[in-house]
Amino acid sequence: AKKGKWYILAHDYEWGRGSAAAFKSQIAKAFNFQLVGEDYAPLDTKDWATYIGKIRAAKADFVWAPIIVAVVTDFVKQAREFGLLDSTRVMAVAGITDSQLQAVGEAATGMMAVSWATWTVDTPENKKFNDAFWREYKTIPGFQSAVTYAGTGLLLNALEQAGNTAPDKIISALERASFNGRTGCCECERRTIRPSPP
């Protein structure tokens, strides 16, 4: 964990505020982080200059940034343009997609992002998937491809278990389905698909 001065810049809706609250009550409290400011931007924000100026004025070392993925490119470009990324590390809590990294290029240097699936995970399944993806598309697979791959694998496993395409049989089979994906075994639950240890 990084000591230093932290700033929260979140989108003003349930997930942004919930992530900020969790950061304050769990992470910042546990590690005794100094919180020097917080802001909540409307979802349609395109001009980040005011927020970036406030972060710089607070002399924050780090920014916890639960902002939606759709506007990360705008934020990153402006953060670089206004010099924020020269002295401050920004944690993009929703992650940064590979296509966004390509769009912003070197401007993203210094950004940190949360991702549960990446091409650097060292498993035989991930290497096999990455190699096949590269041969087909000539690009590195992003975390969206991991989600699609795992979801498709789980559905195919459920269809095989169900033995037919009756919805009630598929739903029941999905609750027992498993698939050895890029980064380990995935299973379905009633509310979510979750990775679990193989």
Secondary structure, 3 states (H helix, E strand, C coil): CCCCEEEEEEECCHHHHHHHHHHHHHHHHHHCCEEEEEEEECCCCCCCHHHHHHHHHCCCCEEEECCCHHHHHHHHHHHHHCCHHHHCEEEECCCCCHHHHHHHHHHHCCEEECCCCCCCCCCHHHHHHHHHHHHHHCCCCCHHHHHHHHHHHHHHHHHHHHCCCCHHHHHHHHCCCEEEECCEEEEECCCCEEEECC
